[in-house]
């Protein structure tokens, strides 16, 4: 169990011994077991919590309970509690959702929720999750998260929300869909019979029917008011006089009753109640610290026995809290006393919690005491741990409560505040960021300022500066500064993966993987290994690339063996590798699965997946699907505004597809919009990677294809010749092979057969194992004929024979044979089946069919079982053989 979580918050409240039975409400709650959401919404004191606790004791479903408080408005903390609560339903559920929030990326909210939903879906039993005191949550991100959970809640889970006010989520849609049970103040009010039963069973007070009716009317069935009235009636002899004088609004009733309740307590108990009311949660040792006593545990036990608004939070009766209304009133009375004494109590509470390891509460109480020096001391001690748990909002709330000049003058907090802004994706208008440091702070900031600026420059696409700073950071950061070292190394890996120095990038990635303990951060591990695998692809070592991708994917599984969202990065890239090997069905399966996973944590990363998918469809001559994939990539590129150059990259791949599709007029429009004139411009080869120059050189490759397509052979050959040294510098074997193949085709089209064969020989020499099959297939029948001539002249090796076979046969079959179905597909399964040959991911199919994602997954699972297959491509092939699609 995570020691930073307060485990008493998961305690289902005890059922009080004389609780009034409310069958009409219990029946309403039972109806909710067939719905997504049960909401209990009413003002304080109407018995919402007690009712749900009583109901849970009567049902057989496993239930998890989370009592929320204001501290849970931090999104990361809310998710941590949510995951821990659900884990009480099924210990097999792991911390994937929490781990996603601890990544170096901006907070991955949807990815965390999706990972949790997928794991809940695997739980075998019907379950109940209760979120109590939800009105204390005012974070819009959390409201959106709960709405997301409700939208995609598996059928095996029912959510119960208890709140004093309706949450800002779309419950009207659930109401219209018949997925909602509502219990509100009107239903929760005690009726006269329940009031009579309450006084008899709870207070053992005989009260006339007339007085029951009057109290019911005056309290409007408000249970807490009745409970306080009951306590007061225990100490009065004249019940009629009490009832006669019992009138007014809730505020006056409450003021009157608290006087009556407190007056019946001894001075020692009154002192105890007032001075401990400032604590959110109380225990004997903590109260002893505040009151300089040693018998607080005995006092707490006595208060509980006397039903004096003390609520136990655990089975061992160690932690308690006061009823919130009772505590509010006690605090109001306490506030009328000596402010210095109150501050001293908060200071004592702060020191006690710090000593016991409750650092967050220690900070909160120091802030309540307005002892800002003490708060600053605790925050300085706990800030980095808080940020490494991705609890950015918690840290920012602490800082916001400090005097601004106290923080503004401290370089340490200037650094942390800037880092928070970058983590949240806030665009900063100052770069580079310079942090003022004192001599005694030099050690802390060593390498961190460089890492911060490197991360900032990467987010803006300014890669040369980012690379320089990241390299400087690695030389300065301490060996045990794992978080910032991994960030700096990750940035360097990105830059090397962007084709400046492939082998240099491999060394950086491998050194980083060896030196850092990446087991604690699967996201970083998968990213680094995927980048290393890509580097191996770029230099033609496909065997090693497969091995490294396998390592990445092994690191991207949860305890049940399911992919976590970061697996999408490796799956998409591995799919593209399989495309290059002409294993197109397998490539499609992996890329689509990768896109679906990747969009759960970083939508923009799916751009690359759609580019890969387009190339698969292009090799299959499915031009419509290829263009559809690029359309999706462009929509994401426009939506993703961190790096503006993305849309140029997608447009370049679109123009490349048009070249292969033989649509020169569309390509011409593209290069005119891109300011690519027909005149060949000099390509500048910088020593430091420059994204603009690199992208321009890639666009020039497409321009060379256009010249070839339109028979401007002289321009094509000249441009290709200029581009060859560019990509030699980048160390990109795949791009060099592509250029030599284009050169081969240009000579062939110009009837220069010998030069054509020589250019092909250069490509084959570079591609010693003939692994870049996809590049050859893009050359079409012309390149296939030239390969045959080359084989006749130079002999046909096994590798060359494999290339020739790729031109002469369809992509490899799966080996499946169509067979009659033992059990036919349902109509709905047939509807889902018709979507499988296309480019749609499972969520997109669900959107098209206007059904839930889980329903689509169930239909696909049934289709696989009935076909006896395990992959989407296999199901499609089987369906085609059976003439079902």
N, C-alpha and C positions, 0 to 999 in steps of 0.2 A: 504494500500500500504506500502511496505517495505521502511522505511525512509532511509535505507542505499543505495538505488538505486537512480540513477540520472534519473528522469522521463523524462527529456527533450530528452533523447536518444531514446525514443519511438515515438517522434514527426515525422510525415510524412512531409517532406519539403514542403513549400508553392510553388505553381506554379507561376512562374514569369509572370507578366501581358502581356509581349510581347514575350512569348515563341514561337519559331518556331515550327509549327505543322509538325510532321514526321510520316505520315500515314504508310509508308512502315515498320518502326520499331514497331509501335503500332500493326500492323498486326502480326508481328513476335511474339510479346509478347502475343497476343491473342492465337496464336497456342500453347503457353506454358501452357495454362490452361488445356490441355489434357496430359501434361507431368508431371514428377516428379520435374524436375529441369530446371530453366531458369538461365543461367549464363551470366553476362555482364562483360567481361574482356577486359580492355584497359588501357593505361596509364592515368595519372591524366589529368583532364581537358577536357575529351571527352563527358561530358554531361550524364554520366551513371545515376547519382542520379536524375537529372531533368527528364530524360526520364521515369524512373520507376514511379516517383511521378505523372507525367502527365498521364501515363497509368492507375495507380490506381484510378485516378479521373474519368476514363471512364468506369470502370468495376463495376459490382454490388457485387462482392464477398467481404466479410469481409477481411480486411488486417491488419496485424501487422508489424510494422517497428522497427528494432533495429539498431541503428548506433553504430558500434563497434569502440573501440579504444584499445590502447596497454594495458591498465589496464585489459582488458577482457581476457588476456592470462591466467589468473588464472582459472582453470577448474571450481571450485565451483562458482566463480563470473559469468562466462559465463553461467552456468546452471541457476543461479538465474535470470539473465537478460532474458534468453531464456524462462523460465517458466513465468516470469512476462509479456513478450511480448505476449505469446500465451494466457495468461489469458485475454488479451484485446479482443481476438476473442470470448472467451466464459468464462464468470466469474465463471462458474461451475467448471472449471479446478482448482485444489487445488495445495498445495505446497508439494505433496508427493515426487516429484523428489528432491526438495531442502532438505527436511527432511532426506532423505536417506543419503545425503552427510554429515549430522551433527552427524552421528552415531559414536560410539567409534571404529568401525571397520575401516580398511584401506578404503580409499575413494571408494565408491560404484558407479563407473561411469556408467557401463552398466545398473545396476539396476535403476539408476535415469533416464536414457534415455528411458528405456523400460516403466517405469511408466508413463512418459510423453507421449510416443507414444500411449499407451493404452487409455489415457484420450483424446488425439486428435481424436482417432478413434471414440469416442462417440459423437463428435461434429456433429450436424446434417447438417450444411451447408458446401459447398466447401469454402476453405479459402486459403489465400496467406500469407506467411511469408517471409519478406525481411530482409536479413542480409547485411547491407551496410558497405563498407570499410573493407571487409573480409581480404584484404591483410595485415592488421595490426595484424592478428592472426598468430603467429608462433609456437604455442604450438601443438606438435604432438598429444597429447591426445585429443585436441579439434578437430583437423582434423579427427582423427579416429571417434570421436563422431558424427561429421557431416556426415561422410560416413555411420556410423551405422544408423543414422536417414534416410538417403536416401535409404538404403537397405530395410528398413521396414516402409517407409513413408506411412501412410494411403492414400487411393485414394482420400480422401476429402481435402488433403492439397497439395499445390504447393509451392516449395521453390525457392526463388529468391536470388541469390548471386551476389553482385556487388563488383568488386575487380580490383585492378591494375595488378595483376598477377594471373595466374591459381593456384588454391589451390591444394595441394598434395593429392587429392582424386581421386578415379578411375572413372573419367567421361567418359573414353573410353567405359566402360561397359554400362553405361547409353546411350551413343551414339549408340552403337550396338543394344540396346534394343528399340531404338526409344523413349526414355524417357527424351530426352534432347533437349532444344533450346539454341543455342549459339548466342550471339551478341558480336562481337569483334570490334577492332579498325577500320577495313575496313568498317563495316556497320555503325559505329558511326560517321565517318568523315562527315563533312558538304560537300555536293556537291555545285557546283556553284550556283544553284538556291536557295539552303538553305542559302548560304552566302549572296546572294543578299537580300533575305527576312530578314535575320538577321540584316543587316545594315539599312534597311528601317524601320523595326518595332522596333528594340531595340535602335538603335542609331539615328534614324531619319536623316540618312545621305544618300544623293544621290551620288552614286558612279557608275562610268561607268562599262559597262560589261567587258571591258578589264582589269580594275583595280580589279574587282571582281575575274576574272580569275587568275590574278597574285597573289592576296592575298590568294586565295584558294590553289594555288600551293605552295606558300612559307610557308604557315602555315600547309599544308597537311590536311586542314579541321579541324585543332585543335581548338576546340571551345573556350577554355580559351585564347589562343593567339589572336583569332579574337575578343574576348570580350575586351581584353586590347587594341588592335588596335583601336577598336571602341571608347573607352574612350579617347585615344590620339587624334583621328581624330576630336573629339568634340572641341578641343582647338586649332586646326590648320586651317589656311586659305588656305594653299596650299596642297590640297589632293594629287595631282600628285607627288609633291616632297616627301611627306611622304611615299607614296607607293614605289617610286623609291629607297628610302633609307632603306626600310624595307626588310632586308635579313639576312641570317645567320642561325645557328642552333637554336634550341629552347632556349638554355641557353642564347645566345646573344640577341635573340629577347626579351626574358623575362627581361634581365637586362636593355635593352634599354627602354622598355615600362614602367617599374617600375619607371625609372627616369622621363619619361614623365608624368606618372600619378601623382607621388608625387609632381613634380614641380608645378602642377596646383592646389595643395591644399595649404591652408594657413599654416604658420609655426605652429600655434596651432594644426591644424588637423594632420600635419605630426608628431608632438610630441606625440599626442594622439595615432596615429597608431603604431608608433615605440615602445612606452613604454608599450602598452597593448598587443603587439604581442606575448609576452612570455606566455600569458594565453591561455589555451586550450579552455576555455569557459569564456565569459565575460558578465558582467551585470553592470548597472550603479553604485550601491554601491561599488562593487569590484574595478571598475576603479577609483572611487573617492578616495578609500583607497590608491591605488598605486600612484595617481597623485596629491593627496592633493587638490582635487577640489570638487565641489558640483554640476556640471552641466553635468556629464558624460552621464546620460540617454538621455538628449537632443542631445548630440553629436552623440550617437548611432542611434537615430531616424533619424538624418540628413544623416548619412552615409548610412543607409538603403535606404532612399529615393533616394539617388544619385547612388544606385547600386554599391557601392564601396566595393564589395566582402565581404559584411557582410551578414551572413545567420542567420535568426531568428530560434530559437530552440523551441519556444512554441507560442501558439496563443496569449498570453498576451504581447508578445514582451518584455519579461524580460531578457531572456538569448539569447546570440548570440555567433556565432563563425565566424572567418575569413575563407574565402576560403583558403584551405590548401596551395596552391601554393603562394598565396598572403602573407600568414602568414610566409611561409618559407623565402621568400625574405625580408620581414620586419625584421625577426629575424636575417638574415644575416647582414643587415645594422646595426641593434642594436648591434650585436656582435663586430663591429668595434669600438665601443665606450668604455667607462670606465667600466672595469670589476667590480669594487667595486660598482658602481651605479647599474649594472645589478643584482648583488648579493643582494643589498638592496631591489630591486623591488621584487625578489623572496621571501625574508624574509617577506615583507609586505603581499604578497599573502598567504604565509603560515599562518601567524597570523590571517588573515581575515577568511580563511577557517576553521581554528581550532575553532575560536569564533562562526562561523555559524554551527558547527557540522559536517563539511565535513572533517573528520579526515584523511582519506586516501589521499585526495588532499593536506591537510596541510603537511603531511609527504613528499609527492612528491616534493612540492615546496621547502621545507626545504633542501631536498637532492639536488635539482637543485642549490640552493644558496650555496651549500657545507658548510652549517651551520650544522655540524654533531652533535654538542651538542643539538641544537634545534630539529633536526630530531630524535635523540635518546630519547629526552624527549617525543616527540609525539608517537614514536613507543612503548615506555614502557607503555604509557597510553592506547594504542589501541591494543597491540599485542594479549592479551588473547581473546578479543572479536573477533578479526580476525580469530584466530585458532578455536574458538568455532563455527564459521560459516564455518569451514573446508576450509578456504581460505589459505591453507598452502603455495602455490606458491607466493601469494601476500606478505606474511610475509617474505619469504625467499628472494624475490627480494629486499625488503627494506634492509634487513640485508646485502645482497651482495654488496650494494652500500655504505655501511659504511666502514671506515678504519678497517681492520681486527683486529688490536691491540685494538681498542676501544671496540669491541664486545668480543674478546677472553678473555679479562681480567674481564668480567662481568659475575658472576655466574648466574644471572637471565637469560641472553640470552643463556648461556651454557645449562641451563635446557630446555628452549624453543626450542633450535635447536635440542637437543637430542629427545625431544618429537615429533617434526616434523618428524624426521627420522623414529621413531617407527610407527607413524601414516601412513607413506608412505610405510611401510613394508620393510624398508631398514634393512638388518641384521647387527647388531652391534657386534663387536668382543670384546667388553669389558663389563663385568658384574661381580659384580653389578656396576651400574653407580653411581658415587659419585659426587655430586655437591658441589663445594666450596661455602660456605655462610658466609656472614658477619653478625654481630649481628643484624643489622637493616633489614636484609633479612630473618631472621629466621621465622618470622610470615608467609611470603609468601610461603616458601617451606615446611611448616609444613604439613607432610603427603603426599605431592605431589611427593617427591623423591621416597618414598616407592611405591606409585601407579605406577609411571613410571617403576620402576624395576619389580613390579608384572606383569605389562602388558608385559614387555619384556620376563620374564620367562615363562609366559603362551604361548607366541608365539613360544617358543622353546620346550614346553612340559615339562618344569621343574616345576611341579605343587606344590611340597611341599614348595619350597622357595616362589613361587608366593602366596600361601595361607597365609604364615606367614607375608609376606610384606603387603598384602592387608588388613589383620586384623589389623596390626599396623597402616596402613594408616587411617582406619576408626576411630581409637581412636584419631588421631591427626588432621584430616581435620576439618576445620571450618564447622559449620552447614549449612552456606549459600554457601559453595563451591560445588554446585550441580553437576557440571560436573565430578570432580574427585571423589566425593563420590559415584556417580552412577557407575563409572568405577570400583572402588575398590569393591563395593558390587556385581557387576556383576561377577567379578573374583571369589569372594568367592562363589557365587551361582554356578558357573561352577564346582568348586572343590567339593562342597557338592553333586552336581548332578552326579559327577563321582563315586558315590557309597561308599564314605567313611563313611558318617554319614547322612543318609537320613533325619531323623527328625531334626537334627541340621541344615541341609541345608534348610529345610522348614522354620524354625524360622528366619534364616538370610534373606531369600527371602521375607517373609511376613513383617518383620520389615522394610526392605528397601523399599518395595512397599508402605508402610504406611508413611514413613518419607520423601520420595522424591516426588517432583512434576513431575511425569512422563508423564503428559498429553502433555507436550511440546516435548516429545521424544517417539513416538510410538514404535520405534525399541527397545529401552531399555525395555519398558514396556512389549512388547510381549515376549522378551527373558526371562525376569524374571518370568513372569506368566507361560510360557511354561515349564521352569525348575521346578517351583513349582508343576505344574500338573504332570510332570514326577515323581517327588518325591512321590506324592500321589499314582501313579501307583505302584511304587516299594514297598510301604507298603500295597498295596491291597485295598486302598480306591478309588474305581473307580467312585463312585458318586461324590466325591469331585474333582477328576481329571477332570471329564466332566465339572463341573461347572467352574473350573479355565481355562480350555481350551476355554470355551465359552467366558469368560472375555477377554482372550488373543485375540481371533478372533474378538470380538467386537471392540477392540482397533486397529485392523489392517485393518479397512475399510476406504476408502476415503469418501468424501461427497456424492458421487453417490452410495455408498454402495458396491463398488467393492473392492476386496482384494488389498492391497499393497504388495510388494514382501516379506516383513518380515512375512506375514501371512503363508508363506510356512513352516516356522519352526513349527508352531502350527498345521498346517494341516497334515504334515507328521507324527508327534507324535500322534495326535489324530487318524489318520488312523491306526497306530500300536496298539493303545488301542482297536479300533474296531476289528482288527484282533484277538486280545486276546479274545474278546467276540464272535468270530466266525461270525462276520458280515462282510464277506469277500468282497462282492460287494461294499459296502459303503467304506470299508477300501481302496480298489483299487482306487476308485474315488478320495478320499481325498489325498492319497499318490501321485498319479500322478499329481494332481493339485498343491500339495505342492512342488514337485520336479520342476515343471515348474516355479513356482514363485520364489523358492529359488535360482535357477540358474541365476535369473536376478540380484541378489545382491551379492551372495557369492557361487561360483560354488562348492567349497569343501563341503558345508553343504548338498548338494544333495547326498553325499556318504551314509549318514544315511538313506535317503529316499529310495535308491535302496536296502539297507539291509532290510528295512521294507517290501518293495515290494516283495523281494525274499521269505520272510517268508509267505506272503499271498499266493503266487503261489505254495509254497511247501505244504501248507495245502490243496490247490486245486488239489494236485498231478500233477501240470503242471510243470514238472521238467525242461523242456527246457526253459520256461519263467523264472523260478527261477534262473537258471544258467546265463541267459542273463542279468538279473538284477544285479547279482554279478559281471559279467564281466564289466558292466558299472561302478559299484562302484570301482572296482580295477583300471580302467583307470583313474578315478578321483583321487584316492588315490596316484597313481604314479605321476600324474600331480601336485598335491598339495604338495609342499615340505616344508611347515612350520613345520609340525609335522610329522616326518618320520615314526612314529609308526602306522599311518593310514593303510598302506598296510598290516601290520601284523594283524590288526583287521579284515580287509576284508578277508584275507586268512583264518583266524580262522572260520569266518562264512561260507566260502566256504567248509571247511573241515566238519563243522557241517552238512551242507546240504548233502554232500556226505555220511555221516553216515546215515541220514534219507533215502537217495536214495539207500542205500545198495551197496556202492562202496568202500569196505575196502581198495583195492589196491591204490586208489587215496588218501585216508586218510593217509595211511602209508607213501606215498611219502611226504605228507605235514608235518607230525610230524618229519620225518627225516631231512627235510630242516629247520625245526624250532628248531632243537636241543632238541627236546622232546624225551628223551630216554624212553624205556619201564620201566625202574626202576623208582619208585615213589620217587620224591625229596621232601624234607621238604619245606613247604610253610611258608615264613616269614610273620608274621602279624605285620606290623609297626603301631605305634601310629599315624603317619602322612601318609596321602595317598601317595602311590608310584605307579606311572602308570605302571612301568615295573613289579612290583610284582602283581598288580591287573590283568594286561593282561595275565601274566603267569598263574595265577589261573584260568582265564576264559579258557585259552588254555587247562589246565588240565581237565576241565569239558568235553571238546570235546574229549580229550584222554580217559576219562572214557567211553564215548559213543563208542569209537573205541574198547576198551577192551570188552565192552558188545556185540558189533556187531560181534566180532571175537571169542566170547565165552571164553575169558580170564577173567572168572568171579571173581576169587580171586583178581586179580589186580584191576578190576573195583570196587569191594566192598571196598578194602583197600583205593583206591584213593578217592572214594566218602566220606568215613569216615573222611579222613584228610581234605577234602574240606569243610565240613559242618561248623566247627568253623570259617573258613575264612569268609564265607558269612554271618554268624551270626554277625561277627564283622562289616562287611560292612553295615549291616542293610537291606539287599536285600531279601525281602520276596519272590519275584519271583524266584530268583536263588536258594533259599533254597527249595522251592517247586519242582523245576526242579531236584535238587539232590535227594530228597526223592522219586520222581517218577522213576528216574534211579535206585535207590536202590531197589525199589519195583520190577522193571523188572529184575534186576540181580538175586534177590532171586527167582523170578518166573521161570527164565530160568534154575536155579539150582535145581528146584523142591522143594524149601523150601517155601511151600505155606503159612504157618502161618507167617513166617517172611516177606513174600511179602505183606500180608494183613496188618501187623503192620506198614510197611514202608508207605503203601498207607494211612493208618490212620493218620500218622504224617503229610503227605501232606494235607489231608483234614482238619485236625485240624488247620493247619496254614492258609489254604485258607477257612476261615469260611463261606464265602458267595459263594464259588465255582465260582469265577470270572475269574480265569486263565484258561479258557476253552481251549485256544490254546495250552498250555503246555500239557494238558491231551491228546488232539487229536494227538499230535506228538508221543505219545506212541503207536499209532496204535491199531489194533484189540486186541493184547495181553492185553493192559491196559484196553480196553473196557470190556473184559471178566472178568478181576480182579475186576473192578468197580461193575459189576453185582453181583459177589460173595460177595463183601463187603456189598452191599445193602441187600442181603438176610440175612446176619449175623447181621447187625446193624440197619436195617430198612432203608427205602428210604425217605429221607427228600426232600423237594421241591428243595433245591439246588442240591442235588445229582441227583434227577430226571432230572434236567436241563442238567447236565453233560451227563447222559445216553442218553438223547435225541439227544445230539450233535453227539454221536457215531452212532446213529441209523438212522439219516436222513441227507439229503443234507443240506447245508447252507440255511438259510431262504430265501424264494422267496420274490420278491419285491411286489407281489400282482397284477402285471400287467398281463393282458391277451392280447395275440396277436390279432390284428384286421387288417382287410384289410386297405390298405392305400388309403385315398381319393385322394391324389396326389402322383404319383409314384416318386421315387428318380431318379435324373438325373444320367447319367453315371459317372460324376465326383463325385457326392455324394456317389455313390456305391463304387467308388475307395477309398474314405476316410473312408467309413464304414468298409471296410475290414481291416483297420489298428486298429480300436478301441479295439478289444479284446486283443491286445498285450500290451507290456510294454512301447510303445513309447508315449512321451509327444507330445503336439501340435507342438512345434518347430521341434521335430525330425520327425514327420510325414511330415511336410512341406519340410524338407531336403530330405527325401526319395522320395517324389513326385516332388521335384524340383519346388515348387510353394511357394508363400509367406505365412507367418504365418497368416496374416489377411484373406487370401483366405481360408485356412484350417478352421479357426474359423467360417467364414461365412458358409462353407459347413456343419460343425458340428451343428451350430445353426439351419440350415434348416432341418437337419436330426432329431434333437430333436423335432422341430415343427411338422414335418410330422408324427413322431411316437407318439406325444403327451406325451413326457417324458422330464425330466429335468436333468438327469445324464447320464454319459457315460455307466455305468453298465446296466442301464435300457434300453438304446438304443441297447446295445449288446444283451440283453436277448430278446428284441422284434424282432431284426433281426434274431436271431436264431429260434424263433418260426415261423417266416415267411419264413424260409429257404433262407434267403438272404446271410447268411454267414455260 
